[in-house]
């Protein structure tokens, strides 16, 4: 498949929907990233919006998942493919069953229980409710990354501060959500449709067809479920 160079937010939405899986950053698999398929002008530029500013609008326009899914680094997964991804990464478990089988950590359960009560939270609110910070609970970044890697949390948007003149400024603050909340029935009714290994095989075959061919061992190493 020919992968065009992205020059606009609209083209990025189209690319995410077309390829299904799009890591944000260059990685050990050549060509398999947005960084390698975006006009350099729109990668880092103080004079124009680009990839970093488009993340939130793309999430909403494509209705896609965004988060740290690829070796603890960020990327997009389309609405079509995220249920298979979560099914595989969860190994077919909902979180309560995962924890009951001693396959999740206590600090993961601690944070996930917050999401059970508040399924959509800005970073600052999640930290406040969970009492994360200096001389308090530790490991916020590690825990939230692990929940994204395991398929239980996505980033639903990036929200900005607004100046007195009504302009957005600063770095966008992540809004974390459960996939169940972000996607609704499109996710909950289909996430466990297949055996986890079948989902994995479908994902690997799709990526090889779109982006490959990659060495199987290299692809496995890059996409594997892993802890942080």
N, C-alpha and C positions, 0 to 999 in steps of 0.2 A: 504494500500500500504506500502510495506517495504521501508523505507528511509535509504539508506546506509550512512556510514560516509565518508565525503569528504576528500580525501588525495591529490588532485591535481586540477589544474585549469581546466583540461579537465573534471574531474568528476563533478566539480561545474557547468560547462556549461550544462552537461547532466542533472544534478539535476534541474536546473532552467527550462529547457525545459520540464522536466517530470512533475514537480509539479505546474508550472504556477505562483505561488505566494510564495515568500521566503523572509520573514523579515530577516534582517541581525542579529538583536539582540534578545536575550532571552526576552520574554514578558509574559503577564498574561495567554496566551494560551499555556499550556505545550507541548513542542516538536515542536512548530511551529516557528522554526528559524534556520538559518544557524549555529549560535553559538552552538546550541545543537546537530548539526549533522555534525560537522567537527572534525577531529582528533585534539586534543588540541595542538599538535606540530605545526599545521598550523594556529592556531588562533593568537597567539602572539609568535613570535620567531625572535630573532635578527640574527640568523644564517641562516635562510632560508626564501624564499618568502612564503607567505601564503595568507589568505583571504584578508587582507588589500591591498596587492600588486596585487592580481588577479582581483580586481574590474574592472579596465579599460579593460583589455584583455577579461574578461568574457562578459562585455557589448558588445564589438565588435564581439566576436566570436559567442555569442548566439543571437546577434542582439536584445537584450532585453532592457526593460526600467529599469533604476536604479534611485532611488531618495528617498526623504522623503515622503513615501506613507502611513506608518503605525503609527498612533498616533504621527506624526511629526518625526518619526525615519525612518532610511533608510531600503531599501530592493529592491529585484529584482522582476520584473513581466515580464513574457515571452512575446514575440512578438505576440503570439496567443491570449493572454488574455488581453493585455493592452488596445485595443480598447473598450472592454466592461468596463474595469475599468474607463477609461477616460469618457466614455459616462455616466456612473453612477455618478461619482464625479462631472462632469460638469452639471448634471441634464439635459442633452440634449442641452445645450446652447453652441454656440461659445462665445468667450470672449466679443465681442462687444455687442451681445444681452444680455449677463449676466449683463454687466455694464448698459446698457440702461434700464433694469428692476430693477435697484438699488440693485443688488445682489452681487456686487463686490465693493471694497473700492477704493477710489481715488488713494491711493498709489499703489494698485495692478494694476490699469489702467496705472499709470505712468510707472511702470516697464514693463508691458506687451507691451506698445507702443514701448519700446526700442527693444523688441524681434520682433515686426512687421517689423522693419527696419534692424535688425541684428539678425536673427533667431538662430545663434550659437555664443556664446561668452564665453571666459574664465572668471572666477570670477573677475580677476583684471580689465579686459576690461569692463565688465558690471558695476563694481563699478565706473570706470573712466567716462564712458559715462553718467551714471546716477547721477554723482557727489555725490556718497555715501562716507562717511568718517567723520573723526573728524571735528566738526564745520560746517558740510555740511548736506546733506540728511541723515536721520536716519532710522534705522529699516531694514537694508538690509537683515539680516538673517531671520527675521520674514516674510518679504514679499516674498522672494524666496522660503521659506518653504511653505507658504500658496499657492503659485502658483503650487508647486509640489503636494500638498495635493488635490488641486482642479482639477488636471489633465491637466494643461496647460503648464507645463515645466517638462523636464526630464534632467538627467545628461547623456550626450552622451559619456563621456570619462573622464579620469584623465590624465593630462599631466604634465610631470616632467621637471625640469631644467636639463641641460646637462653640465657636467664639461668640462674643457679644454681637458681632456683625452677621452671625448666621453661617459662617464658613467652618468647614470641617478642618481639624488640625491634629497633629500628632500621629503616632502609630495606632492603627486600629487595634482594639481590644477584642480578643477572641470570645465568641459566645459558644460554650460547650453544650452539647445536647446528646441525649441518647438517640441512636438511629430510630428507635421506636417512636420517639417524639418528632424527630425531624422529618422522617419520611411517612409516618403514619401507616395506614393499612397496606400501602404499596410495599412496605418492608415487612410488617408483622405477619402478613398472610403468606409470605413466600420465603422468608429467611431460612426455614428448615425444610424446604421442599425436597432437597436431595441429601444423600449421604455426604458428609464433609469431604471425603476423598473424591467424590464425583465433582463437587464444586471446584476443588483444587485442580483436577484434570481439565475441566472446562476453562478455568482461568489461564492455566499454563498454555493450553492449545491456542486460545484466543491471542494471547500476547505474542506467541511465536508466529502466528499468522499475520498479525498486524505489524509487529516491530522487528521480528527475528530475521533470520534464524540466530538464536543464541545457544551457546553451549548449555546443555541441560543442567549440569552441575552449577554453573555460574548463575543460571536463572533460579535454581532451587535455593542457592545461598542468599541471593538478593531478596527473594520473596518469602523466605521461611518465617514461620512464627518464632519470635525470639523475645526474650526478656530484656529489660533495661535496668 
